[in-house]
């Protein structure tokens, strides 16, 4: 079954907020193009007959590549639409692929339910799929108008609208600064608080235009990109899910099995980098200790000391891959 596949965001739109260069790039983007697919298969090195968890299966592109090696797949995604698309795409593999609708932070429960103690590999491809962005009703896009939603799992209670309309100015400032790394966080938060007094924010374009009033247009990147990122991360608790999922999946790996993670922004990549580094250190040392101490969590070997990034050819063919970073580690005895 595939893990939670969130591809690199690609912004779709037809209205005045779309730049000419963005529109041209969108024309070149197609669905079902997994990022770093060849590198994932090579570095994950799944063994025929083993079970690999694709924790973010999305449209099933990475799962399809893994199944092609002879390994079986447990495909997870919290988005019911993603599970349906992946099920259709991978139907020919029959019982070699199992699908479950679940956030990967709950993979322990899924594995227990199907009676699996250890796994032969795990993949996390983090991001938002183009299919989710293209559907304006999901509320992820800054380019196509829709409700301020942004929930990966439609059953979740929190939406982007509830955050934008109910967080205090200070809470919004911290959110935009910490999760969006937005330099104008305070000014944007102040304008949102001012404008929501007249009418609550309910649609994506009204929020995007408010942000543009503060930030303005500079280059090809939409001025609301970082704020929308922060809201999406907050709505779905993406960083909390990542930290928990990394631990659970690593604990479930059998010796010699590998975990691969594709991150698309610095917040995700920092969590992945630090987790893999900390679990691959055999000895710990602190100034106040008389001697080094063995790391009780030491159970990984780094396969990629530096992240693997897409080559120029893939970046040209698949613009959403530009910021991808792939990190891999192997479970040791």
QUIWO-V883107 format. One record per run of one state. SS is the DSSP state (alpha for helix, beta for strand, coil for the rest). FROM is the first residue (numbers start at 1). TO is the last residue. If there is no record, write none. Layout:
ss->SS from->FROM to->TO
ss->SS from->FROM to->TO
This chain:
ss->coil from->1 to->2
ss->beta from->3 to->5
ss->coil from->6 to->19
ss->alpha from->20 to->27
ss->coil from->28 to->36
ss->alpha from->37 to->44
ss->coil from->45 to->50
ss->beta from->51 to->54
ss->coil from->55 to->55
ss->beta from->56 to->56
ss->coil from->57 to->60
ss->alpha from->61 to->67
ss->coil from->68 to->71
ss->beta from->72 to->77
ss->coil from->78 to->79
ss->alpha from->80 to->89
ss->coil from->90 to->90
ss->alpha from->91 to->96
ss->beta from->97 to->101
ss->coil from->102 to->103
ss->alpha from->104 to->113
ss->coil from->114 to->118
ss->beta from->119 to->125
ss->coil from->126 to->129
ss->alpha from->130 to->134
ss->coil from->135 to->135
ss->alpha from->136 to->138
ss->coil from->139 to->146
ss->beta from->147 to->147
ss->coil from->148 to->159
ss->alpha from->160 to->166
ss->coil from->167 to->168
ss->alpha from->169 to->178
ss->coil from->179 to->184
ss->alpha from->185 to->196
ss->coil from->197 to->202
ss->beta from->203 to->203
ss->alpha from->204 to->215
ss->coil from->216 to->224
ss->alpha from->225 to->236
ss->coil from->237 to->237
ss->alpha from->238 to->252
ss->beta from->253 to->263
ss->coil from->264 to->265
ss->alpha from->266 to->279
ss->coil from->280 to->282
ss->beta from->283 to->284
ss->coil from->285 to->292
ss->beta from->293 to->294
ss->coil from->295 to->299
ss->beta from->300 to->302
ss->coil from->303 to->307
ss->beta from->308 to->308
ss->coil from->309 to->311
ss->alpha from->312 to->317
ss->coil from->318 to->318
ss->alpha from->319 to->321
ss->coil from->322 to->324
ss->beta from->325 to->331
ss->coil from->332 to->333
